[in-house]
């Protein structure tokens, strides 16, 4: 992730002979470009509840989900991490690595993790980043000053094996996320990456998918032998291809 350099110019009144104003250049090296779909996910090394982790090494050649929480020991966050832990086998089945982040310190994370396990009847196995200096939060634009000036909002990123950002979601602090939807999107992303198809509205795994409009009918029949349902010239369906 490249840091974008910003320059601003400001005129300052002066008493120097012959000059009414001088121009000062203001340089800020810490401003980061906003992440967009298709950008390379920023790499980092951070302390977590599972020890020090380098993000790229942690992901390896897997898909990844990194998601942030406003604070430890908060009720909505507790249910979210509990739900993610309950779905751990579903993420594993899809080859997805999970990592959470909060700006609270490591000792709070460890105590909170115990609370999550007890109250949600789960075992949190994925790491939680202790981002006290907000390095990760700023790299990923997880702090929105108009919402929470010093803490992360509910941001979530899905990252492909190529380390490119495939999806971004941002929720307000008061609204818990739907992790069934996150799994649905991962299914769609993995399927469409392999077979160059699209998934229609409300699609779920094993339902029909959409054939790209750019593909001719002859080409589509060769590529999708399970059959084609033609609605019109640009909307055509075929049974979902095998993902494995």
Secondary structure, 3 states (H helix, E strand, C coil): CCECCEEEEEEEECCCCCCCEEEEEEEECCCECCCCCCCECCCCEEEECCEEEEHHHHHCCCEEEEEECCCCCCHHHHHHHHHHHHCHHHHHHCCEEEEEEECCCHHHHHHHHHHHHHHHCCCCCCEEEECCCCHHHHHCCCCCCCCCCCCCCEEEEEECCCCEEEEEEEECCCCCCCHHHHHHHHHHHHHHHHHCEECCCCCCCCCCEEECCCCCHHHHHHHCCCCCEECCCCCEEECCCCCC
